[in-house]
Amino acid sequence: MKKGPDITALIHLLDDPDESVYSHVKVQLMAIGADVIPNLEDAWESNLFGMVFQERIEDLIHEIQFDALKASLGQWASDEGNSLLDGVIIINRYQYPDFDEEKLLKSLEQIQQDIWIELNTNLTAFEQVKVINHILFELYGFSGNTSDYHSPKNSFLSVVLETKKGNPLSLSLIYSIIAQNLDLPIYGVNLPHHFILAYLDRFSLYQTNDIYKTDVLFYINPFSKGTVFSRNEIDQFLEQLKLDPIESFFQPATNAAIIRRALSNLEHSYTKMGNEKRVNEIKALIQVLEG
């Protein structure tokens, strides 16, 4: 929290009816950045001046947090070794800036531990997937949110871990992040209108040392509780959509492409809700990824 009479005086000026005064004060407070948020929250809770004052504080806090989010996402995108989980956490902060990150990580670690206990080196790739499916979908009860498919909440990992309901991408993220932590070669695939996982051939991966040029053993659909299927079924799916079977529809997507897909899902959700402000903010985040 920033201290000093100048900060308090600036915050009090947020109630000034003169828009030019308000705009000037807003610029000064935003220049301070996240350090001023506790002061703003205290002023909001004290309800010093009324509704307009509180609304301006809420908008200001959101703008400060959004600027910080864009900076974090830009830094993440520029890091060649970026972590998929870190990217997902950044997106989560868009809606829930103060969520408990430690709780989220512990939830993932507990699921991972439960899966690890059931795995052993003698299991085939298919048997390993059966173990993951059992723990995720039967023991923990994760499932696709078919009743509220387009809700933005399906895109925020902290909510999905709590409700056990998600969309194809969020369920795939939980599945693949845990699998990769357990040294299982399971990666996300950016199919049009859907998101699935690929279980890579370990021998091919050893030869190429490149997940984007490795043969795929089979595919997994976490939205249908881990159903396993082949490349032929993707061909049929693309044929129904009248799309050419380009290679990117069959191979793992980059972490940046996956996070962009998460943002596109959010943009679609907010568009369906008619929330133009949120749509524009998500578009701004997508632009950060695109450089």
C-alpha positions as CSV (number, residue, x, y, z in Angstrom):
1,M,0.0,0.0,0.0
2,K,1.3,3.4,-0.9
3,K,1.4,5.9,2.0
4,G,1.2,9.7,2.1
5,P,-1.3,12.5,2.0
6,D,-0.8,13.0,-1.7
7,I,-2.3,9.5,-2.5
8,T,-5.3,10.1,-0.3
9,A,-5.9,13.5,-1.8
10,L,-5.7,12.1,-5.3
11,I,-8.2,9.3,-4.5
12,H,-10.6,11.8,-3.0
13,L,-10.5,13.7,-6.3
14,L,-12.0,10.7,-8.0
15,D,-15.3,12.0,-6.9
16,D,-14.8,15.3,-8.7
17,P,-17.7,15.9,-11.1
18,D,-15.4,17.6,-13.6
19,E,-14.4,14.9,-16.1
20,S,-11.1,16.6,-16.9
21,V,-10.1,16.5,-13.2
22,Y,-11.1,12.9,-13.0
23,S,-9.1,12.0,-16.1
24,H,-6.0,13.8,-14.8
25,V,-6.2,12.0,-11.5
26,K,-6.8,8.7,-13.2
27,V,-3.6,9.1,-15.2
28,Q,-1.6,9.8,-12.1
29,L,-3.0,6.9,-10.1
30,M,-2.5,4.5,-13.0
31,A,1.1,5.6,-13.2
32,I,1.6,4.4,-9.7
33,G,0.4,1.0,-10.8
34,A,-0.6,-2.0,-8.6
35,D,0.9,-0.5,-5.5
36,V,-2.1,1.9,-5.2
37,I,-4.7,-0.9,-5.4
38,P,-4.9,-1.5,-1.6
39,N,-5.5,2.3,-1.1
40,L,-8.3,2.2,-3.7
41,E,-9.8,-0.8,-2.1
42,D,-9.8,0.8,1.3
43,A,-11.5,3.9,-0.1
44,W,-14.1,1.8,-1.9
45,E,-14.9,-0.1,1.4
46,S,-15.2,3.2,3.3
47,N,-17.8,4.4,0.8
48,L,-16.7,7.9,1.2
49,F,-18.7,9.6,-1.5
50,G,-21.2,7.3,-3.0
51,M,-22.0,5.2,-6.1
52,V,-20.1,7.2,-8.8
53,F,-17.0,7.3,-6.6
54,Q,-17.1,3.5,-6.1
55,E,-17.7,2.8,-9.8
56,R,-14.7,4.9,-10.7
57,I,-12.6,3.1,-8.2
58,E,-13.8,-0.3,-9.6
59,D,-13.0,0.8,-13.1
60,L,-9.6,2.1,-12.1
61,I,-8.6,-1.1,-10.3
62,H,-9.7,-3.1,-13.3
63,E,-7.6,-1.0,-15.7
64,I,-4.5,-1.2,-13.5
65,Q,-4.9,-5.0,-13.2
66,F,-5.5,-5.3,-16.9
67,D,-2.4,-3.4,-17.8
68,A,-0.4,-5.6,-15.5
69,L,-2.0,-8.7,-17.1
70,K,-1.1,-7.5,-20.6
71,A,2.5,-6.9,-19.5
72,S,2.7,-10.4,-17.9
73,L,1.2,-12.0,-21.0
74,G,3.7,-10.2,-23.2
75,Q,6.6,-11.3,-21.1
76,W,5.3,-14.9,-21.1
77,A,4.9,-14.8,-24.9
78,S,8.5,-13.6,-25.4
79,D,9.9,-16.4,-23.3
80,E,10.9,-19.3,-25.6
81,G,10.7,-21.8,-22.8
82,N,7.3,-20.5,-21.6
83,S,5.2,-22.8,-19.4
84,L,1.7,-23.7,-20.5
85,L,0.5,-23.7,-16.9
86,D,2.0,-20.2,-16.3
87,G,0.1,-19.0,-19.4
88,V,-3.2,-20.5,-18.1
89,I,-2.6,-18.8,-14.7
90,I,-2.2,-15.5,-16.4
91,I,-5.5,-15.9,-18.3
92,N,-7.2,-16.9,-15.0
93,R,-6.1,-13.6,-13.5
94,Y,-8.2,-11.8,-16.1
95,Q,-11.4,-12.7,-14.3
96,Y,-10.0,-13.6,-10.9
97,P,-7.0,-11.3,-10.2
98,D,-6.8,-12.3,-6.6
99,F,-7.4,-16.0,-6.9
100,D,-5.4,-18.4,-4.7
101,E,-2.7,-19.7,-7.0
102,E,-1.3,-21.9,-4.3
103,K,-4.6,-23.6,-3.9
104,L,-4.8,-24.2,-7.7
105,L,-1.3,-25.7,-7.8
106,K,-2.1,-28.0,-4.8
107,S,-5.3,-29.2,-6.5
108,L,-3.3,-30.2,-9.6
109,E,-0.6,-31.8,-7.5
110,Q,-3.1,-33.9,-5.6
111,I,-4.6,-35.2,-8.8
112,Q,-1.2,-35.8,-10.2
113,Q,-0.2,-37.7,-7.1
114,D,-3.3,-39.9,-7.3
115,I,-2.5,-40.8,-10.9
116,W,1.2,-41.4,-10.2
117,I,0.3,-44.0,-7.5
118,E,-1.6,-46.0,-10.1
119,L,1.0,-45.9,-12.9
120,N,3.9,-48.3,-13.4
121,T,6.5,-48.8,-16.1
122,N,4.9,-52.0,-17.3
123,L,1.7,-50.3,-18.5
124,T,1.1,-49.7,-22.2
125,A,0.3,-46.2,-23.5
126,F,-3.4,-47.1,-23.7
127,E,-3.3,-48.6,-20.2
128,Q,-1.7,-45.4,-18.9
129,V,-4.6,-43.4,-20.4
130,K,-7.1,-45.7,-18.8
131,V,-5.5,-44.9,-15.4
132,I,-5.7,-41.1,-16.0
133,N,-9.3,-41.4,-17.2
134,H,-10.3,-43.3,-14.2
135,I,-8.8,-40.8,-11.8
136,L,-9.9,-37.7,-13.6
137,F,-13.4,-38.7,-14.7
138,E,-14.5,-41.4,-12.3
139,L,-12.7,-40.6,-9.0
140,Y,-12.7,-36.8,-9.3
141,G,-15.8,-36.5,-11.5
142,F,-14.5,-34.1,-14.1
143,S,-16.9,-33.8,-17.1
144,G,-17.8,-31.5,-20.0
145,N,-20.1,-28.7,-19.2
146,T,-22.8,-29.5,-21.8
147,S,-25.5,-27.6,-20.0
148,D,-23.6,-24.2,-20.1
149,Y,-21.1,-24.9,-22.8
150,H,-20.4,-21.3,-23.7
151,S,-20.0,-19.9,-20.2
152,P,-16.7,-17.9,-19.7
153,K,-16.2,-19.8,-16.4
154,N,-15.4,-22.9,-18.5
155,S,-12.2,-21.2,-19.6
156,F,-10.8,-20.3,-16.1
157,L,-8.8,-23.1,-14.5
158,S,-9.5,-22.2,-10.9
159,V,-13.2,-22.5,-11.5
160,V,-12.9,-25.7,-13.5
161,L,-10.9,-27.4,-10.8
162,E,-13.6,-26.3,-8.2
163,T,-16.7,-27.2,-10.2
164,K,-15.2,-30.2,-12.1
165,K,-17.0,-28.8,-15.2
166,G,-15.2,-27.4,-18.3
167,N,-15.0,-27.1,-22.0
168,P,-12.8,-29.2,-24.3
169,L,-9.8,-27.0,-23.9
170,S,-9.8,-26.5,-20.1
171,L,-10.3,-30.3,-19.5
172,S,-7.5,-31.0,-22.0
173,L,-5.2,-28.5,-20.2
174,I,-5.7,-30.3,-16.9
175,Y,-5.1,-33.6,-18.5
176,S,-2.0,-32.7,-20.5
177,I,-0.3,-30.5,-17.8
178,I,-0.6,-33.4,-15.4
179,A,0.5,-36.0,-17.9
180,Q,3.6,-34.0,-19.0
181,N,4.5,-33.6,-15.3
182,L,4.4,-37.4,-15.1
183,D,6.6,-37.7,-18.2
184,L,3.8,-38.9,-20.4
185,P,4.0,-37.5,-24.0
186,I,0.5,-36.2,-24.2
187,Y,0.0,-32.8,-25.9
188,G,-2.8,-30.5,-27.0
189,V,-4.0,-30.5,-30.6
190,N,-5.8,-27.4,-32.1
191,L,-8.7,-29.0,-34.0
192,P,-11.2,-26.6,-35.5
193,H,-14.3,-26.4,-33.3
194,H,-12.8,-28.7,-30.8
195,F,-9.6,-29.4,-28.8
196,I,-8.1,-32.8,-28.3
197,L,-4.9,-34.5,-27.1
198,A,-2.3,-36.6,-28.9
199,Y,-0.4,-39.4,-27.3
200,L,3.0,-39.3,-29.0
201,D,5.1,-42.3,-30.0
202,R,8.0,-42.4,-27.6
203,F,10.4,-44.0,-30.0
204,S,9.6,-41.4,-32.7
205,L,10.0,-38.6,-30.1
206,Y,13.4,-40.0,-29.1
207,Q,14.5,-40.0,-32.8
208,T,13.2,-36.5,-33.6
209,N,13.5,-34.8,-30.2
210,D,10.7,-32.5,-31.5
211,I,7.1,-32.9,-30.4
212,Y,5.9,-31.1,-33.5
213,K,7.5,-33.7,-35.8
214,T,6.7,-36.8,-33.9
215,D,4.4,-39.7,-34.9
216,V,1.2,-39.9,-32.9
217,L,0.0,-43.2,-31.4
218,F,-3.6,-42.2,-30.9
219,Y,-5.8,-39.2,-29.9
220,I,-7.7,-38.5,-26.7
221,N,-11.0,-36.6,-26.2
222,P,-11.1,-35.3,-22.6
223,F,-14.5,-33.7,-23.2
224,S,-16.0,-37.2,-23.7
225,K,-14.2,-38.6,-20.6
226,G,-11.0,-39.6,-22.4
227,T,-12.3,-41.5,-25.4
228,V,-9.4,-42.8,-27.5
229,F,-9.6,-42.6,-31.3
230,S,-7.5,-42.6,-34.4
231,R,-6.4,-40.2,-37.2
232,N,-9.0,-41.6,-39.5
233,E,-11.7,-40.2,-37.2
234,I,-10.2,-36.8,-37.3
235,D,-10.2,-37.1,-41.2
236,Q,-13.9,-37.9,-41.0
237,F,-14.6,-34.9,-38.6
238,L,-12.8,-32.5,-41.0
239,E,-14.7,-33.9,-43.9
240,Q,-17.9,-33.1,-42.2
241,L,-16.7,-29.6,-41.6
242,K,-15.6,-29.4,-45.3
243,L,-12.0,-28.6,-44.2
244,D,-8.8,-29.7,-45.8
245,P,-6.8,-32.0,-43.5
246,I,-3.7,-29.8,-42.9
247,E,-1.0,-31.2,-40.7
248,S,-1.5,-28.7,-37.8
249,F,-4.9,-30.4,-37.2
250,F,-3.0,-33.6,-36.3
251,Q,0.1,-32.5,-34.5
252,P,0.7,-30.8,-31.1
253,A,0.1,-27.0,-30.9
254,T,2.6,-24.6,-29.4
255,N,1.9,-23.2,-25.9
256,A,1.3,-19.8,-27.4
257,A,-1.2,-21.2,-29.9
258,I,-3.0,-23.0,-27.0
259,I,-3.2,-19.8,-24.9
260,R,-4.5,-17.9,-28.0
261,R,-7.2,-20.6,-28.4
262,A,-8.2,-20.1,-24.7
263,L,-8.5,-16.3,-25.4
264,S,-10.5,-17.0,-28.6
265,N,-12.9,-19.2,-26.6
266,L,-13.3,-16.3,-24.1
267,E,-13.9,-13.8,-26.9
268,H,-16.6,-16.1,-28.3
269,S,-18.2,-16.5,-24.8
270,Y,-18.4,-12.7,-24.2
271,T,-19.6,-12.1,-27.7
272,K,-22.6,-14.4,-27.1
273,M,-23.2,-12.6,-23.8
274,G,-23.2,-9.2,-25.6
275,N,-20.4,-7.9,-23.3
276,E,-18.6,-5.6,-25.8
277,K,-16.1,-4.3,-23.2
278,R,-14.9,-7.8,-22.3
279,V,-14.7,-8.7,-26.0
280,N,-12.5,-5.7,-26.7
281,E,-10.2,-6.5,-23.8
282,I,-9.8,-10.1,-24.9
283,K,-9.0,-8.9,-28.4
284,A,-6.3,-6.7,-26.9
285,L,-4.8,-9.7,-25.1
286,I,-4.8,-11.7,-28.4
287,Q,-3.0,-8.8,-30.0
288,V,-0.3,-9.1,-27.3
289,L,0.3,-12.7,-28.3
290,E,0.4,-11.8,-32.0
291,G,3.0,-9.2,-31.3
